Amino acid sequence: MPLEVPNLLYCSVAGLIGFVWGLGEIVSAFKNETGRALGTAGAWLLILLNFVAAAGIFLLTAAVIPEANNWLTAIFIGFAWPTVIRNASFKLAQPLQADGGQEQAAIRFEQAYATFQGLARSLINNALTRQRIQLVTSATNYDLALLERYARLALIASPLHNADGLPADEFINAILARPSTEEIKKALLAAFIMANFGRDMLQDFIKERNKEQRRKPSQ
Amino acid sequence: MSAKTILDANELVELVRNLTPLQRQLLINIADRGPGLILEIAVRVLKFPEEVSTPLRDLQSKGLVATDKITGGQLGNELFALSEQGRQAVTLLRDDATRKQLENTTTRSAAVPTSPADPRQQEVELLRKLGDLAAQAGDLEKARTWYEQALETTRSMADPATKPASPNP
């Protein structure tokens, strides 16, 4: 008797639920930079793994149990993937001795998924950090005085409260008074703006400076 | 498992108690703002990199913070993030009761010692907090285990026959 071909639509339903679950993990782990995190390869690796895993488990189930080839099973597997299936273990081989060696012969999906999750998180953090570094480095191409002015304006618009240590405006003074090169002072100011007022604030600074530079030759 | 985990919980509270205010601030900041390079973490707390480097390394040696190498970093190549233990430490730091306990312990350390309290009281509080953490993480089974242990300890405290002897002669 030929095997019934699993319905791809049902398979997509299971995969879509897994997809949403993976998306939820990214949103939860990167609350501050969700949008940017979703622009990285690591995030999509994790999301697609959840999609493929849920869809694949449905395909396997429907191929083995033809009666399971329906939308209810698809929904069940979609939700079961992160809550039940990932916590299961799969025996690789039957050990010769009935002792503790059994655990070594099993793959725990949870461990495997946790490893993959760690890899995805590492890739995402790497990508986001490189983006931030690039932004700070770009900001150091502009005058120190401009960066200082921008930082002080940002502070007026959005005062920072530091219970322990220097007040924010004195911290800017301390940066300027440091016996360091101008490049280091610029990097500190740029990092200060980005860390305390958001990445968009520093990006806006760079955009405004670029606009001014484009306007200058035409004047 | 329970004896080791109780010891771990006690160790964690002791660890948090011995952290400097800057280290506590760094842990909470990393929890709120996410992982960062030394430069980023420093300016978040309005300090310079050299001022936070040693406290961060100390947190790393205590297992509260973990590092990840990044490539192409002109401003540093180590990303500091909270470890699982670090996240638990932050939860303790944010708990009002724990914070007051830590503050009281700091002020009491210079005062004349009063009569010793039942050490099992601290154990009960820790077990309760572990139960809260597990429940927040969605592990209801583990949470139930912690709460049951807290209940057993509380019951043993109510029994005068099990009251610990005073260390004072």
Interface residues (C-beta under 8 A of the other chain):
Chain A: F30 N32 E33 S122 N125 N126 T129 R130 R132 I133 V136 T137 L160 N162 D164 G165 L166 A168 F171 A174 R178 A187 L188 A191 F192 M194 A195 N196
Chain B: P21 L22 Q25 R33 G34 P35 G36 L37 L39 E40 V43 R44 V45 L46 K47 F48 D68 I70 T71 G72 G73 Q74 L75 L79 A81
